[in-house]
Amino acid sequence: MPKSRVPKVRMFREFSYMKPYFVGKNHLKRMKQNRTKFLDSSEVSQSELEFLLWAYDLEFFTIKFASEDYEMNAGNLSSRILYPLMNSGYIYKHFDKLTSSDMYEDHLFRGETKFNYRVRYALTQKARLCVQRFYNLFDHLP
């Protein structure tokens, strides 16, 4: 076991912070408290908030990609998270199945046509502002 560099004076303290240059910023220090505080004042659930945080950096996504990357069954993801968020106005259909391209080259070289096209979903501005409000809770930490 390595020798401790902590002075013996601190030996009987309940805690001791590390020096800031070893840690940097610890943005998730109060994750549980901030999440609870945010969920109490918001209309989204914890699972919906986690999904919004996951999708925040995506321009758009399909249910297939989301279920694989988020590691959740596609049926459960769509019925428990995606559709309730759509009904609340946090997610919208970015490209609907009836808005496929009419260009001849697209129909020749793409596997998706008007009849088997997967819908692309995206976060609304309301959802992006919600995520940003959650992130702002962590800016006031020491």
ABEGO torsion letter per residue (X at the ends): XBBBABBAAAAABABBBBBAAAAEBBAAAAAAAAAAAAAAABABBAAAAAAAAAAAABABBBAAAAAAAAGBBAAAAAAAAAAAAAAAGABBBABBAAABBABAAAAAABABBAAABBBBBBBBAAAAAAAAAAAAAAAABX
